[in-house]
């Protein structure tokens, strides 16, 4: 349960988490809610339990995460904007750098989502990161299950040694984790899209416009100097909810596989739907 979190900070300012090792968590391990000017520095996280996210950053501003090693079964890091806070309270100005991530069979390596309920999630920067294993899920993902506009996000200078499913996964969808998610067991049994994204539900016929009002957008995303240095080249997915609640303005610059630069969508194994202005160069 949430009571078992190693570190749970709420509505704090000018806080630092530094120089510790966290081992064998049973739930999220470092969770920051609605904090400003926070630092996470030089920590080590090692666990293999369900829902053991290494770091979850909720509705925070001006956060720097530096020099972290995280080996988790679920997301190594997840940037979110859920919680019962005003919609205008954005997740803004988050820097994650100089880290090493190992993601096991749940979740993703680097995640923004799923719970994105604020009006904006913006100015997020991941840089100089080694992803040594992603055993399932995506290496780098933005999963927008809420109404947020996710924009101005940079993933830069990231080295990937072993990614077994998806490289980039940017999607907007109806999910049980969204504000309009349906928790009824019978509905889930009939409408859960097994094999798709976590918690994704089929939109009931005739309810497309209703659920679209709870969806946001993703725009102005840069993937720069991403190196796949081992294993197979994973496929990538860019998926908007519909033509209006879409993914747009994505740039992939200097993507390499085993040292060879990839300059076209087909070679990059990219699949896209309700996505516009995706450029690879």
C-alpha positions as CSV (number, residue, x, y, z in Angstrom):
1,X,0.0,0.0,0.0
2,X,1.0,3.6,-0.2
3,X,1.8,3.5,3.5
4,X,4.8,1.3,2.7
5,X,6.6,3.9,0.6
6,X,10.2,4.5,1.7
7,X,10.0,8.2,0.9
8,X,6.8,10.2,0.5
9,X,7.1,14.0,0.4
10,X,4.0,16.2,0.0
11,X,3.7,20.0,-0.5
12,X,7.4,20.5,0.3
13,X,9.9,23.2,-0.8
14,X,13.7,23.1,-0.9
15,X,14.0,19.4,-0.1
16,X,16.9,17.1,-0.9
17,X,17.0,13.3,-0.9
18,X,20.7,12.2,-1.1
19,X,23.2,9.4,-0.7
20,X,20.9,6.5,0.3
21,X,20.2,3.0,-0.9
22,X,16.6,1.6,-1.1
23,X,16.1,-2.2,-1.4
24,X,13.2,-4.5,-1.9
25,X,10.3,-2.1,-2.0
26,X,6.7,-3.3,-2.2
27,X,5.3,-0.2,-3.8
28,X,6.5,3.2,-5.1
29,X,9.8,4.1,-3.5
30,X,10.5,7.8,-3.8
31,X,7.3,9.8,-4.3
32,X,7.1,13.6,-4.5
33,X,3.7,15.2,-4.5
34,X,3.2,18.9,-5.3
35,X,6.7,19.9,-4.3
36,X,8.9,22.8,-5.5
37,X,12.7,23.0,-5.7
38,X,13.4,19.4,-4.9
39,X,16.7,17.5,-5.5
40,X,17.2,13.7,-5.7
41,X,20.9,13.0,-5.8
42,X,23.2,10.0,-5.6
43,X,20.7,7.3,-4.6
44,X,20.6,3.6,-5.5
45,X,17.3,1.7,-5.9
46,X,17.2,-2.1,-6.3
47,X,13.9,-4.1,-6.2
48,X,11.9,-6.7,-8.1
49,X,8.3,-6.3,-6.9
50,X,5.1,-5.3,-8.6
51,X,4.3,-1.6,-8.6
52,X,7.8,-0.8,-7.3
53,X,8.3,2.4,-9.3
54,X,11.7,3.9,-8.5
55,X,10.7,7.6,-8.5
56,X,7.3,9.1,-9.0
57,X,7.1,12.9,-9.5
58,X,3.5,14.2,-9.1
59,X,2.6,17.8,-9.9
60,X,6.0,19.1,-9.0
61,X,8.0,22.1,-10.2
62,X,11.8,22.8,-10.4
63,X,13.0,19.3,-9.7
64,X,16.6,18.0,-10.4
65,X,17.3,14.2,-10.3
66,X,21.0,13.5,-10.7
67,X,23.2,10.4,-10.5
68,X,20.6,7.8,-9.7
69,X,20.8,4.0,-10.3
70,X,17.4,2.3,-10.4
71,X,16.7,-1.4,-11.0
72,X,13.0,-1.9,-10.7
73,X,10.3,-4.3,-11.9
74,X,8.0,-1.4,-12.7
75,X,8.8,2.1,-14.0
76,X,12.3,3.3,-13.1
77,X,11.0,6.8,-13.1
78,X,7.6,8.2,-13.9
79,X,6.7,11.9,-14.2
80,X,3.0,12.4,-13.4
81,X,0.4,15.0,-12.7
82,X,-2.4,13.2,-10.9
83,X,-3.7,13.9,-7.5
84,X,-6.5,16.2,-6.2
85,X,-4.8,19.5,-7.1
86,X,-6.1,22.4,-9.2
87,X,-5.8,21.7,-12.9
88,X,-3.6,24.8,-13.4
89,X,-1.0,23.3,-11.1
90,X,1.4,22.0,-13.7
91,X,4.2,19.5,-13.6
92,X,7.0,21.9,-14.9
93,X,10.7,22.1,-15.2
94,X,11.9,18.6,-14.3
95,X,15.5,17.6,-15.1
96,X,16.7,14.0,-14.9
97,X,20.4,13.5,-15.7
98,X,23.5,11.2,-15.3
99,X,21.4,8.2,-14.4
100,X,21.5,4.4,-15.0
101,X,18.2,2.6,-15.4
102,X,17.3,-1.1,-15.5
103,X,13.6,-1.9,-16.0
104,X,12.3,-5.4,-15.5
105,X,9.1,-7.0,-16.8
106,X,6.5,-4.4,-15.8
107,X,6.3,-0.7,-16.7
108,X,8.9,1.3,-18.7
109,X,12.4,2.6,-18.4
110,X,11.7,6.3,-18.7
111,X,8.0,7.3,-18.4
112,X,5.8,10.4,-18.5
113,X,2.3,9.2,-17.5
114,X,-0.2,7.7,-17.1
115,X,-1.9,10.0,-14.7
116,X,-1.7,13.4,-16.4
117,X,-4.6,15.4,-15.1
118,X,-3.2,18.9,-14.9
119,X,-3.6,21.3,-17.8
120,X,0.1,21.1,-18.7
121,X,3.1,18.9,-18.3
122,X,6.0,20.8,-19.7
123,X,9.7,21.6,-19.8
124,X,10.9,18.0,-19.0
125,X,14.5,17.2,-19.8
126,X,16.2,13.8,-19.7
127,X,19.9,13.8,-20.5
128,X,23.0,11.6,-20.3
129,X,21.3,8.4,-19.3
130,X,22.3,4.8,-19.7
131,X,19.4,2.4,-20.0
132,X,21.0,-1.0,-19.6
133,X,17.9,-3.3,-19.7
134,X,14.2,-2.9,-20.5
135,X,12.8,-6.4,-20.4
136,X,9.3,-5.4,-21.4
137,X,7.4,-2.2,-22.2
138,X,9.0,0.9,-23.6
139,X,12.5,2.4,-23.1
140,X,11.2,5.9,-23.4
141,X,7.5,6.6,-23.1
142,X,4.8,9.3,-22.8
143,X,1.5,7.8,-21.9
144,X,-1.2,10.4,-21.7
145,X,-4.4,9.0,-20.1
146,X,-5.6,12.4,-19.0
147,X,-6.4,15.9,-20.3
148,X,-2.9,17.4,-20.0
149,X,-1.1,19.1,-22.9
150,X,2.4,17.5,-22.7
151,X,4.9,19.7,-24.4
152,X,8.5,20.9,-24.6
153,X,10.0,17.6,-23.6
154,X,13.6,16.6,-24.5
155,X,15.3,13.2,-24.3
156,X,19.0,13.7,-25.1
157,X,22.2,11.7,-25.1
158,X,20.7,8.4,-24.0
159,X,22.4,5.1,-24.5
160,X,20.4,1.9,-24.7
161,X,22.0,-1.5,-24.3
162,X,19.1,-4.0,-24.2
163,X,15.5,-3.0,-25.1
164,X,13.3,-6.0,-25.9
165,X,10.0,-4.4,-27.0
166,X,9.5,-0.7,-27.8
167,X,12.1,2.1,-28.1
168,X,9.8,5.2,-28.2
169,X,6.2,4.9,-27.2
170,X,4.1,8.1,-27.3
171,X,0.4,7.6,-27.0
172,X,-2.9,9.2,-25.9
173,X,-5.7,6.9,-24.9
174,X,-8.7,6.0,-22.7
175,X,-7.4,4.1,-19.7
176,X,-8.6,2.9,-16.4
177,X,-5.9,5.2,-15.0
178,X,-7.5,8.3,-16.5
179,X,-10.1,10.6,-15.0
180,X,-12.8,8.9,-17.0
181,X,-11.5,5.4,-16.5
182,X,-14.1,2.8,-15.7
183,X,-13.3,0.5,-12.7
184,X,-16.3,-1.9,-13.0
185,X,-14.9,-5.4,-13.2
186,X,-17.4,-6.6,-15.8
187,X,-16.6,-3.6,-18.1
188,X,-12.8,-4.2,-17.6
189,X,-13.3,-7.9,-18.5
190,X,-15.1,-7.1,-21.7
191,X,-13.2,-3.9,-22.8
192,X,-9.6,-4.2,-21.5
193,X,-7.3,-4.3,-24.5
194,X,-4.9,-7.0,-23.5
195,X,-1.5,-6.8,-25.1
196,X,-1.8,-3.0,-25.6
197,X,-0.8,-0.3,-23.1
198,X,-1.3,-0.9,-19.4
199,X,-4.9,-0.3,-18.3
200,X,-6.1,0.7,-21.8
201,X,-9.8,0.2,-22.4
202,X,-11.9,0.1,-25.5
203,X,-14.0,3.2,-26.0
204,X,-17.7,2.1,-26.0
205,X,-19.5,2.6,-29.3
206,X,-21.1,6.0,-29.5
207,X,-19.0,7.3,-26.6
208,X,-16.0,8.6,-28.6
209,X,-16.9,12.3,-28.2
210,X,-17.6,11.9,-24.5
211,X,-14.2,10.3,-23.8
212,X,-12.4,12.7,-26.1
213,X,-13.2,15.6,-23.8
214,X,-10.9,14.0,-21.2
215,X,-8.0,13.6,-23.5
216,X,-5.1,15.9,-24.0
217,X,-2.3,16.4,-26.5
218,X,1.4,15.8,-26.9
219,X,3.5,18.2,-28.9
220,X,7.1,19.6,-29.3
221,X,9.0,16.5,-28.3
222,X,12.7,16.1,-29.2
223,X,14.6,12.8,-29.2
224,X,18.3,13.7,-29.8
225,X,21.5,11.6,-29.8
226,X,19.7,8.4,-28.9
227,X,22.1,5.4,-29.3
228,X,21.0,1.8,-29.4
229,X,24.3,0.0,-28.7
230,X,23.2,-3.6,-28.1
231,X,20.4,-6.1,-28.8
232,X,17.9,-5.8,-31.6
233,X,16.5,-2.4,-32.8
234,X,13.0,-2.1,-31.1
235,X,10.0,-0.7,-32.9
236,X,8.4,2.6,-31.9
237,X,4.8,3.8,-31.7
238,X,3.3,7.3,-31.9
239,X,-0.5,7.2,-31.4
240,X,-2.9,10.1,-30.9
241,X,-6.5,9.6,-29.6
242,X,-8.1,11.2,-32.6
243,X,-7.3,13.9,-35.1
244,X,-7.7,16.7,-32.6
245,X,-6.3,15.1,-29.5
246,X,-3.1,14.1,-31.3
247,X,0.6,13.8,-31.2
248,X,2.5,16.5,-33.2
249,X,5.8,18.2,-33.6
250,X,8.1,15.2,-32.9
251,X,11.7,15.4,-33.9
252,X,14.1,12.5,-33.8
253,X,17.6,13.7,-34.4
254,X,20.7,11.5,-34.7
255,X,19.2,8.1,-33.8
256,X,21.8,5.4,-34.2
257,X,21.8,1.6,-34.1
258,X,25.1,-0.1,-33.6
259,X,26.8,3.2,-34.6
260,X,24.8,3.5,-37.9
261,X,22.6,6.6,-38.2
262,X,18.9,6.0,-39.0
263,X,17.3,8.7,-41.1
264,X,14.0,7.4,-42.3
265,X,10.8,6.2,-40.6
266,X,10.8,2.7,-42.1
267,X,14.3,1.9,-40.9
268,X,13.5,3.3,-37.5
269,X,10.5,0.8,-37.3
270,X,8.1,3.6,-36.5
271,X,4.3,3.2,-36.6
272,X,2.1,6.2,-36.3
273,X,-1.6,7.1,-36.1
274,X,-3.2,10.4,-35.5
275,X,0.3,11.9,-35.5
276,X,1.5,14.9,-37.5
277,X,4.8,16.5,-38.2
278,X,7.1,13.7,-37.1
279,X,10.5,14.3,-38.5
280,X,13.6,12.0,-38.4
281,X,16.9,13.4,-39.4
